[in-house]
Amino acid sequence: MPAPLRQARRPGPAPKTLTEAREVGDPSLPGVVIAGGGTGGHGFVALALAEALVAEPARARVVLAGTTGGPEARAAAAAGIPFEGMDVIGFRRSLAPRDLPRNLSASARTGVATLRARVLLRRVHARVAVGCAGYASVPVAVAARLARVPLVVHEQNAVPGRATRLAAPWASVVAVSFPGTGEAGAPWARRWPRVVVTGNPVRPELAHLDRPALRPAAWEHFGLEAARRTLLVFGGSQGARHINQAALGAYDVWRDRADRQVLHLVGPKELPAAEAALAAERRPGDALVWRLVGFTDRMDLAYAAADLGVCRAGAATLFEIAATGLPCIVVPYPHAGAHQVRNAQPLVELDAVRLVLDADCTRDRLAAEVDGLLDDPPTLAAMSAALRGFAKPDAARDLADLVLEVAGR
């Protein structure tokens, strides 16, 4: 049996800050400051929007703002987009005395970052600011309010986060990923302005992915075999420990399957434990192929290799599997207000995904769900078609159009 495949995050170039960048673009174009990051995939929504605005021919001068040293900083550098780092941290939800120092520090840092954001808006001559949720978006949203710069807010999830609930009432427009997020009956939406469903922007390489065309390259890249049906297990860039444990537990159920292989993206921090667990499960003569990967920057190839996926139900993930048409068993993250259950609901109603609650995600339940789908190609095809019907592959372009509409008022 070949050794597990290791892939590590390659260090990106140093982020280009606004002060280091000699030019931010054509001065005749409207200035746009886009902020997001700190938690979830908010920083990558901000990046997708920025790339849509500066794609040839460029329609705006763009600066990204996010957490100093966060993944959004490296992504901006790789895309060649000027970046302004904000020294901010998230607030703890608890009011317990032990969390008071953390929340006081978060308040102080947010205040300082808001002053910096106001200077940034003036320096860029911003015609519009965009908050893509996450705590890193708060300083720019507040600064836009103080400076009377029009604000567009984008909310990824079906249940808005705290940053969106704070900023949406003074925004010019709120863009949402899921229908119903800004419905009038929701308590957080009573003072919202116009709401537009744009969907959630996905990475350009995934927006119109041709999985069958990429499949041979994907199999080669991950060391997979063409004759086997492929299960992709992933839990986001950091992995999902409970999903990892349930999936690895199913190795014993599938060890004799010569027609199956598993591509398992466990997350970089979880890789050593997963390697140890897999080594303990393996026996001489096992027919199953199982590839462990800590991190990959080629999710396009991971999606292309697979016939079925097991994943969380974050907004970014759901819109990626919709754009790529990959049928999935979704296991929503059970915490943070259980918002991922709400995210998955529209896709469950379309029979586009199978839902397994985190508490029910055991080895036996997961193995049964996977077996039932991988051995039923017509159902997989129907799920794929339903996913593509839900997809909004041009969400980044539609959101960019909305931002420029506000900038032009």
C-alpha positions as CSV (number, residue, x, y, z in Angstrom):
1,M,0.0,0.0,0.0
2,P,1.5,3.4,-1.0
3,A,2.4,5.7,1.8
4,P,-0.1,8.5,2.6
5,L,0.3,11.6,0.4
6,R,1.4,14.7,2.3
7,Q,0.7,18.2,1.0
8,A,1.6,21.2,3.0
9,R,0.6,24.9,2.6
10,R,3.4,26.6,0.8
11,P,4.3,29.9,2.3
12,G,3.0,32.8,0.1
13,P,4.8,36.0,-0.7
14,A,4.8,38.8,1.8
15,P,1.5,40.8,1.7
16,K,1.6,44.0,-0.3
17,T,0.4,46.7,2.0
18,L,-1.2,49.9,0.7
19,T,1.7,52.0,1.9
20,E,4.1,49.8,0.0
21,A,2.0,49.8,-3.2
22,R,2.9,52.8,-5.4
23,E,-0.3,52.6,-7.3
24,V,-3.7,51.2,-6.4
25,G,-5.0,51.5,-10.0
26,D,-6.3,54.0,-12.5
27,P,-7.2,57.2,-10.5
28,S,-10.2,57.7,-12.8
29,L,-11.9,54.5,-11.5
30,P,-13.9,54.5,-8.3
31,G,-12.1,53.6,-5.1
32,V,-13.5,50.5,-3.3
33,V,-12.3,49.2,0.1
34,I,-13.4,45.6,0.8
35,A,-13.1,44.2,4.3
36,G,-13.6,40.6,5.5
37,G,-11.9,37.8,7.3
38,G,-10.9,36.6,10.7
39,T,-13.4,33.7,10.7
40,G,-14.9,31.3,8.2
41,G,-14.6,32.0,4.5
42,H,-15.3,35.7,4.7
43,G,-11.9,36.7,3.6
44,F,-12.2,34.6,0.5
45,V,-15.5,36.2,-0.4
46,A,-13.7,39.6,-0.2
47,L,-10.9,38.3,-2.4
48,A,-13.3,36.9,-5.0
49,L,-15.2,40.2,-5.2
50,A,-11.9,42.1,-5.5
51,E,-10.7,39.9,-8.3
52,A,-14.1,40.5,-10.1
53,L,-13.6,44.2,-9.8
54,V,-10.0,44.4,-11.1
55,A,-10.3,41.7,-13.8
56,E,-9.5,43.1,-17.2
57,P,-10.8,45.6,-18.0
58,A,-10.6,46.8,-14.4
59,R,-13.7,48.6,-13.2
60,A,-12.5,49.9,-9.8
61,R,-9.4,50.7,-7.7
62,V,-9.5,48.1,-4.9
63,V,-7.9,47.7,-1.6
64,L,-8.5,44.7,0.6
65,A,-8.6,45.0,4.4
66,G,-8.4,42.1,6.8
67,T,-6.6,40.6,9.7
68,T,-2.8,41.1,9.9
69,G,-1.1,37.9,9.1
70,G,-4.4,36.1,8.3
71,P,-5.0,33.9,5.3
72,E,-6.7,36.8,3.5
73,A,-3.4,38.7,3.6
74,R,-1.5,35.8,1.8
75,A,-4.4,35.4,-0.7
76,A,-4.3,39.1,-1.5
77,A,-0.6,39.0,-2.0
78,A,-0.9,36.0,-4.3
79,A,-3.5,37.8,-6.4
80,G,-1.5,41.0,-6.5
81,I,-4.2,43.1,-4.8
82,P,-3.1,45.8,-2.3
83,F,-3.8,44.8,1.3
84,E,-4.2,46.7,4.6
85,G,-3.8,44.7,7.7
86,M,-6.0,45.3,10.7
87,D,-4.8,44.3,14.2
88,V,-8.1,43.0,15.4
89,I,-9.3,39.9,17.3
90,G,-12.8,38.4,17.8
91,F,-15.0,38.9,20.8
92,R,-15.9,36.0,23.0
93,R,-19.6,35.3,23.1
94,S,-19.5,34.6,26.8
95,L,-19.8,37.3,29.5
96,A,-17.9,35.2,32.0
97,P,-15.3,37.1,34.0
98,R,-12.5,35.0,32.5
99,D,-13.4,36.4,29.1
100,L,-13.4,40.0,30.2
101,P,-9.7,40.7,29.4
102,R,-10.1,39.2,25.9
103,N,-13.2,41.3,25.2
104,L,-11.6,44.5,26.5
105,S,-8.6,43.9,24.3
106,A,-10.9,43.2,21.3
107,S,-12.7,46.5,22.0
108,A,-9.5,48.5,22.1
109,R,-8.1,47.0,19.0
110,T,-11.3,47.5,17.1
111,G,-11.3,51.2,18.1
112,V,-7.8,51.7,16.9
113,A,-8.5,49.8,13.7
114,T,-11.6,51.9,13.0
115,L,-9.4,55.1,13.1
116,R,-7.0,53.4,10.7
117,A,-9.8,52.4,8.4
118,R,-11.1,55.9,8.3
119,V,-7.7,57.1,7.1
120,L,-7.7,54.3,4.6
121,L,-11.1,55.3,3.1
122,R,-9.8,58.9,2.7
123,R,-6.5,57.9,1.2
124,V,-8.2,55.6,-1.4
125,H,-10.9,58.3,-2.1
126,A,-13.3,55.4,-1.6
127,R,-16.7,55.8,-3.3
128,V,-18.0,52.7,-1.5
129,A,-17.0,50.3,1.2
130,V,-17.9,46.6,1.4
131,G,-18.1,44.5,4.5
132,C,-17.9,40.8,3.9
133,A,-18.7,39.8,7.5
134,G,-16.3,38.4,10.0
135,Y,-14.9,40.5,12.8
136,A,-12.2,42.0,10.5
137,S,-15.0,43.8,8.6
138,V,-16.3,45.8,11.6
139,P,-13.7,48.6,11.6
140,V,-14.2,49.4,7.9
141,A,-18.0,49.3,8.3
142,V,-18.0,51.6,11.3
143,A,-15.5,53.9,9.6
144,A,-17.7,54.1,6.5
145,R,-20.6,55.1,8.7
146,L,-18.6,57.8,10.4
147,A,-17.2,59.1,7.1
148,R,-20.5,58.9,5.3
149,V,-19.1,56.5,2.7
150,P,-21.8,54.3,1.2
151,L,-21.6,50.7,2.5
152,V,-22.5,47.4,0.9
153,V,-22.8,44.4,3.3
154,H,-22.5,40.7,2.1
155,E,-23.7,37.9,4.4
156,Q,-22.6,34.4,3.6
157,N,-24.8,32.4,5.9
158,A,-28.5,31.8,6.1
159,V,-28.4,33.1,9.7
160,P,-26.5,36.5,9.8
161,G,-23.5,36.8,12.0
162,R,-22.9,39.6,14.5
163,A,-20.8,41.7,12.1
164,T,-23.7,41.8,9.6
165,R,-26.3,42.5,12.3
166,L,-24.3,45.4,13.4
167,A,-23.6,47.0,10.0
168,A,-26.6,46.1,7.9
169,P,-29.0,48.8,9.3
170,W,-26.8,51.6,7.9
171,A,-25.8,49.9,4.6
172,S,-27.1,51.0,1.3
173,V,-27.9,47.4,0.3
174,V,-27.4,44.0,1.8
175,A,-26.3,41.1,-0.5
176,V,-27.1,37.6,0.8
177,S,-26.2,34.1,-0.3
178,F,-29.4,32.3,0.6
179,P,-33.0,33.3,-0.2
180,G,-34.9,34.2,3.0
181,T,-31.9,35.5,4.9
182,G,-33.2,39.1,4.9
183,E,-36.9,38.3,5.0
184,A,-38.9,40.9,6.8
185,G,-40.1,38.6,9.6
186,A,-36.6,38.0,10.8
187,P,-35.9,40.0,14.0
188,W,-32.4,41.1,12.7
189,A,-33.8,42.3,9.4
190,R,-36.4,44.8,10.6
191,R,-34.2,47.8,9.9
192,W,-32.4,46.4,6.9
193,P,-32.3,48.3,3.6
194,R,-32.8,46.6,0.2
195,V,-31.8,43.0,0.2
196,V,-30.4,41.3,-3.0
197,V,-29.8,37.6,-3.4
198,T,-26.4,37.3,-5.1
199,G,-25.3,33.9,-3.9
200,N,-21.8,33.3,-2.4
201,P,-18.8,34.0,-4.6
202,V,-16.6,31.1,-5.2
203,R,-13.0,30.9,-6.4
204,P,-12.7,31.5,-10.2
205,E,-11.2,28.1,-10.9
206,L,-14.3,26.5,-9.3
207,A,-17.1,28.7,-10.8
208,H,-17.4,26.7,-14.1
209,L,-15.4,23.6,-13.2
210,D,-15.5,20.8,-15.8
211,R,-15.0,17.8,-13.4
212,P,-14.9,15.1,-16.1
213,A,-12.3,16.9,-18.2
214,L,-10.0,17.4,-15.1
215,R,-10.5,13.9,-13.7
216,P,-7.4,12.2,-15.2
217,A,-5.2,15.0,-14.0
218,A,-6.8,14.9,-10.6
219,W,-6.3,11.2,-10.2
220,E,-2.6,11.6,-11.1
221,H,-2.1,14.6,-8.8
222,F,-3.4,12.7,-5.7
223,G,-2.1,9.3,-6.6
224,L,-5.5,7.7,-7.2
225,E,-6.7,4.9,-9.5
226,A,-8.9,5.5,-12.5
227,A,-10.9,2.3,-12.1
228,R,-12.2,3.1,-8.6
229,R,-15.1,5.2,-7.4
230,T,-13.8,8.0,-5.2
231,L,-15.0,9.5,-1.9
232,L,-13.8,12.9,-1.0
233,V,-13.8,13.7,2.8
234,F,-13.1,17.2,3.8
235,G,-13.9,19.7,6.6
236,G,-12.6,23.0,5.3
237,S,-9.1,24.3,5.3
238,Q,-8.6,23.3,9.0
239,G,-10.4,20.0,8.8
240,A,-13.2,18.7,11.0
241,R,-12.1,16.3,13.7
242,H,-15.5,14.5,14.2
243,I,-15.9,13.9,10.5
244,N,-12.3,12.7,10.3
245,Q,-12.9,10.2,13.2
246,A,-16.1,8.8,11.7
247,A,-14.5,8.4,8.3
248,L,-11.4,6.7,9.5
249,G,-13.6,4.4,11.6
250,A,-15.2,3.3,8.3
251,Y,-11.9,2.0,7.0
252,D,-12.6,-1.3,8.7
253,V,-16.0,-1.5,6.9
254,W,-14.4,-0.9,3.5
255,R,-11.0,-2.5,3.7
256,D,-11.9,-5.2,1.2
257,R,-13.4,-2.8,-1.4
258,A,-11.2,-3.0,-4.5
259,D,-13.6,-0.7,-6.3
260,R,-13.3,2.2,-3.9
261,Q,-10.8,4.8,-2.8
262,V,-10.9,7.7,-0.4
263,L,-9.3,11.1,-0.7
264,H,-9.3,12.5,2.8
265,L,-8.4,16.1,3.5
266,V,-7.9,16.1,7.2
267,G,-6.5,19.6,7.9
268,P,-2.8,20.3,8.6
269,K,-3.1,20.2,12.4
270,E,-5.0,16.9,12.3
271,L,-2.7,15.1,9.9
272,P,-0.3,13.4,12.5
273,A,-3.3,12.0,14.5
274,A,-5.0,10.8,11.3
275,E,-1.8,9.1,10.0
276,A,-1.5,7.3,13.3
277,A,-5.2,6.2,13.2
278,L,-4.9,5.0,9.6
279,A,-1.7,3.1,10.3
280,A,-3.4,1.3,13.2
281,E,-6.3,0.3,11.0
282,R,-4.3,-1.1,8.0
283,R,-3.6,-4.8,7.6
284,P,-1.6,-6.7,4.9
285,G,-3.8,-7.5,1.9
286,D,-6.2,-4.6,2.3
287,A,-7.8,-3.7,-1.1
288,L,-9.0,-0.2,-0.2
289,V,-7.0,2.9,-1.3
290,W,-6.9,5.7,1.2
291,R,-5.0,9.0,0.6
292,L,-4.5,11.3,3.6
293,V,-3.8,15.0,2.7
294,G,-3.1,17.7,5.3
295,F,-3.9,20.7,3.0
296,T,-4.1,21.2,-0.7
297,D,-4.3,24.4,-2.8
298,R,-5.8,22.4,-5.7
299,M,-9.4,22.0,-4.5
300,D,-10.4,22.1,-8.2
301,L,-8.6,18.8,-8.6
302,A,-10.0,17.4,-5.4
303,Y,-13.5,18.1,-6.5
304,A,-12.8,16.7,-10.0
305,A,-11.4,13.4,-8.6
306,A,-14.5,12.6,-6.6
307,D,-17.8,10.9,-7.2
308,L,-19.2,11.8,-3.8
309,G,-18.2,14.0,-0.9
310,V,-18.6,14.3,2.9
311,C,-18.3,17.8,4.2
312,R,-19.5,20.5,6.6
313,A,-22.2,22.9,5.5
314,G,-20.5,26.3,5.6
315,A,-21.8,28.7,2.9
316,A,-18.5,28.7,1.0
317,T,-18.5,24.9,0.9
318,L,-22.1,24.6,-0.2
319,F,-21.7,27.0,-3.0
320,E,-18.5,25.3,-4.2
321,I,-20.1,21.9,-4.3
322,A,-23.1,23.4,-6.1
323,A,-20.8,25.1,-8.7
324,T,-18.9,21.9,-9.3
325,G,-22.0,19.6,-9.1
326,L,-20.4,17.3,-6.6
327,P,-23.0,15.3,-4.6
328,C,-22.3,15.4,-0.9
329,I,-23.3,14.1,2.5
330,V,-23.3,17.3,4.6
331,V,-22.6,17.2,8.3
332,P,-23.4,20.7,9.7
333,Y,-21.1,22.1,12.4
334,P,-23.2,21.8,15.5
335,H,-22.1,25.0,17.3
336,A,-22.2,28.7,16.5
337,G,-26.0,28.8,16.7
338,A,-26.3,25.7,14.4
339,H,-26.4,28.1,11.4
340,Q,-25.0,25.4,9.1
341,V,-28.2,23.4,9.5
342,R,-30.1,26.4,8.1
343,N,-27.5,26.8,5.3
344,A,-28.1,23.2,4.2
345,Q,-31.9,23.3,4.3
346,P,-32.5,24.7,0.8
347,L,-30.3,22.0,-0.7
348,V,-31.9,19.3,1.4
349,E,-35.3,20.4,0.1
350,L,-34.0,20.1,-3.5
351,D,-32.7,16.6,-2.8
352,A,-29.3,18.0,-3.8
353,V,-27.5,16.8,-0.6
354,R,-28.0,14.2,2.1
355,L,-28.0,15.7,5.7
356,V,-26.5,13.8,8.7
357,L,-26.5,15.7,11.9
358,D,-23.1,15.9,13.7
359,A,-24.5,13.9,16.7
360,D,-25.5,11.1,14.3
361,C,-22.2,11.0,12.3
362,T,-21.0,7.7,13.5
363,R,-18.8,5.2,11.6
364,D,-21.8,2.9,10.8
365,R,-24.2,5.7,9.8
366,L,-21.6,7.4,7.6
367,A,-20.6,4.1,6.0
368,A,-24.2,3.2,5.2
369,E,-24.9,6.6,3.7
370,V,-21.8,6.4,1.5
371,D,-22.5,2.8,0.4
372,G,-26.1,3.7,-0.5
373,L,-25.0,6.6,-2.7
374,L,-21.8,5.3,-4.3
375,D,-23.7,2.2,-5.4
376,D,-26.5,4.3,-6.9
377,P,-25.2,6.3,-9.9
378,P,-28.7,7.5,-11.0
379,T,-29.2,9.1,-7.6
380,L,-25.8,10.7,-7.8
381,A,-26.6,12.1,-11.2
382,A,-29.9,13.6,-10.0
383,M,-28.2,15.2,-7.0
384,S,-25.5,16.7,-9.3
385,A,-28.2,18.2,-11.5
386,A,-30.0,19.7,-8.5
387,L,-26.8,21.2,-7.2
388,R,-26.1,22.9,-10.5
389,G,-29.6,24.2,-10.6
390,F,-29.0,25.9,-7.2
391,A,-25.5,27.2,-8.1
392,K,-24.7,30.8,-8.7
393,P,-21.3,30.6,-10.5
394,D,-21.4,34.3,-11.4
395,A,-22.0,35.5,-7.8
396,A,-18.7,37.4,-7.7
397,R,-19.6,39.3,-10.9
398,D,-23.2,40.0,-9.7
399,L,-21.9,41.3,-6.4
400,A,-19.3,43.5,-8.2
401,D,-22.1,44.9,-10.3
402,L,-24.1,45.7,-7.2
403,V,-21.1,47.4,-5.5
404,L,-20.5,49.6,-8.6
405,E,-24.2,50.5,-8.7
406,V,-23.9,51.9,-5.2
407,A,-20.6,53.6,-6.0
408,G,-22.2,55.4,-9.0
409,R,-25.1,56.9,-7.1
